């Protein structure tokens, strides 16, 4: 199964905590993890958050400014965002392809502006104010259930098939065959539900499997792997391992 790694935490910054909690069993085809990212006190320097491409859509809730929340997604390459010297976020990481709302509802990268959309994100963020992260999954799950009712999130049978057969996928053609779709149908479906073209979606899956320690992707050779890894993350594998914990 696909197990995305969304964050590269700098090894030298111990005062930044990244915590994950699993969703309840009835939401595991939709939600990958609930997440918390926070500082313990004020950092000496601005923190550069290294966000890895994972094809997931996120709901982001700023715990230091309750006006700020939103729906976010990354591109097919990793990005570094300056989060400043203090920050505290709760996130919901949805599995790739489950977001059914319009792509116009999704912001790119870190959410840093007051939310003015129609979803009840600000109401939820106010309710989160009284909760520790360990106590937040019930409220976050309630929000996900509301989004299911609104038909804004739902299990994606195409990406589910892809994740169930990751070991057998080496090309976009393999992906289409396993999905029982033509190349054109796969292109339309993935672009609509993940925001990624099939080729970029495959690159993200390859990177994520590498970060999970699985050498199943049949890179042509080591230099090809290093080139692909550096293109996706901005680092060679060795430099990435020395700089970040995943």
N, C-alpha and C positions, 0 to 999 in steps of 0.2 A: 504494500500500500504506500501511497505517496505521503511522505512525512517531511514537509518543508521546514527548512531552517531559515528564519527570516532575519536574524540579527547576528552581526559579528561584533562581539563586545571586546573593546580594547583591553588587553591583558594588564596594562599598566594602570588602569583606572578601577581600583577596587571599590570605590565609593558609589559605583553605579550598579544597581541590582536589576536583573532581568528574570522574571518569574513567569512560569506557565502553569495553567490549570486545565485539566481535561473537561470537556462539556459533558452533560448527562448523556446516557446511552442513546436516547431517542433523537438527539441532535447530531450524532457523530457522522452522519452522511452529509452534513451541511457545515458544521463548525469544526475547525481543526483544533484550535486552542483559544482559551482566554489568556490574555497577556498583561503583565504589568512591567513598566520601565520607569525607574525612579532613581533620584540621587539621594544619598544620605548626607544631608547638609549641603553646603555650597562648595562647588569644585573650584580649584585654583585657576583652571582655564576652561574655556568653552569646550563642550564635549561634541566630538564629531561622531554622529551615529551612522554606522555603516549598515545600510539596509540592503539585504540580499534579494535578488529577484526570485519570487516564488509563485508568481501567477495568481496569488490570492488577493481577494478584496478584504479590506479592513474597515471596521468601525472604530474610530479613535475618539477618546474622551479625555480632555485635558483636566487633570485634577487640581491644577493651580489657577485655572481660569475657566469657570463653569460655562462661560459663553461659547467656548471653543470646543467643537466636536465636528465630526463629518465622516464621509465615506471616502476611503483612499485606496489607491492602487499604484504600483510601480511599473516601470517599463521592463524590458528584457535584459537590462544591465543593472548592476548594483549602483547605488547612489550613496553619497555621504551628505548628511544634513547636520547643520549646526544647531544643536538643541540648547545652547547656552550653558550657564553654570548651575542652574537648578531646573528640574523638570520632573513631572510625575504624570504618567499616562496609563489609563486602562484601555485595552484594545480587545476587539473580537476579530480573530482571523478566520475568515470563511475559506472553505476549500475552493480551489479554482473552478470556475464555471457555474457556481451555484447562485451568483447574483443575477437576478432576473430584471432588475430595474434598469432604467436607461443609463447609458454610459455618461450622459450629461449630468447625472447625479454624483459622479465620482470625481474627486479631486486627485491631482497627482502628488504623490509623496506625502510629506508631513503636512498635517492640517494646522494652519496657524492663523486662521481668521474666524470671526464669530459665525456660527452656523445660522443660515437663514432659509433652510429648506423646510419641507413639509413633514419630515419624519420626526418622531418624538424624542430626538436625541438630547435636546437641552433639558427636557423634563427628566429623562433618565439620568443625565449627568448631575442634576440637582439631588436626586435620590441617592446617587452614589456617594455623596458627600458624607453621609453618616456611616459608611461601610469601609471596613478594611478589605483589601483585595481578596483575602481568603473567604470572605463572606459575600462577595459580589456575584458568583455564578448564578444564583437563583434569579436575581434581578436581570442580569445579562441574558439568561435563558428566556425569561419572560419577554424581553424585547425581541429575541430571535423568533419566538413563537408568534408574536404580533406581525413580524415581517413575513412569516410563512402565510399567515391568514391574508395579508395584503398581496400575496403572490409576488413579493419582491425577492424572496430567496426560495430555492427548491433544489432537491437533489438533481444532479445533471447526469443522465444515463450515459452520455458520450464520454465525459471525463472519467466517470466511474469505470467504464470498460477499459479505458486507457490505463488507469491506475492498477486495475486488477491484472494486467498483462505487461507490466513495465519491463520485465525481464525479456520479453519477446519483441520489444519495439526498438529498432535501430534506425529507422528511417521514417519519413512522413508517410510513405506508401504503407509501411507496416501499421502505422497509426490509423490510416483510413481503412485498411482491411479489417483490423480488429474492431473498429467502430461500426463496421458494416455500412460505410458511407463512401460515396465517390470522393475524389480529391476536391471537387468543387463544393460538394456538400460539407465536407470537413472544414474547408476554408471558411465558409459562411457561418457554420455552427460555432467554431472556436472563436472567430472574430467577434461574433455577437455576444457570446457568453463569457469569454475570458478577456477579450480585448487584444488577444495575441493571434497573429498568423500561425499556422501549424509549424512552420520552420522555427519561429521564435519560441513557441510553446515547447518544442522538442529540446531546444537549447537550454531552457530553464529546467526541464526535467533532468537533463544530463548533468547540469551543474548541481542540482539538489541531490541526486544520487551519489555524486562524487563526495559532497559534503557529509553524506551519511556513511561514507566509508565503503561504498559498494562499487566495485570495478566491473560493471556489467555492460558498459556502453560501447565497447569495441572502438575506442579512438584508434585512428590509423597508426599512430605511434606516439612516443612520449612528447615529442616536440609539438605535435598537433594538439595533444591534451593541454600542454602548458600554454600554447597560444590561445586556445579556446577559453581556458580558465582565466587568463589575464584579460581577454577581451570582455568577459562577463563581469569580472570583479575589480579590474584595475591593478591586480597583484598577481605575481607568480604564485603557485601553490606553496612554495617554501616560505616566501615573505608573508603570505596570508596566515599561515600556521604560526609564524613567530609573532605576528601582531595581534591576532584576534583569537578569542574563544568563540566557538559556534554552538 
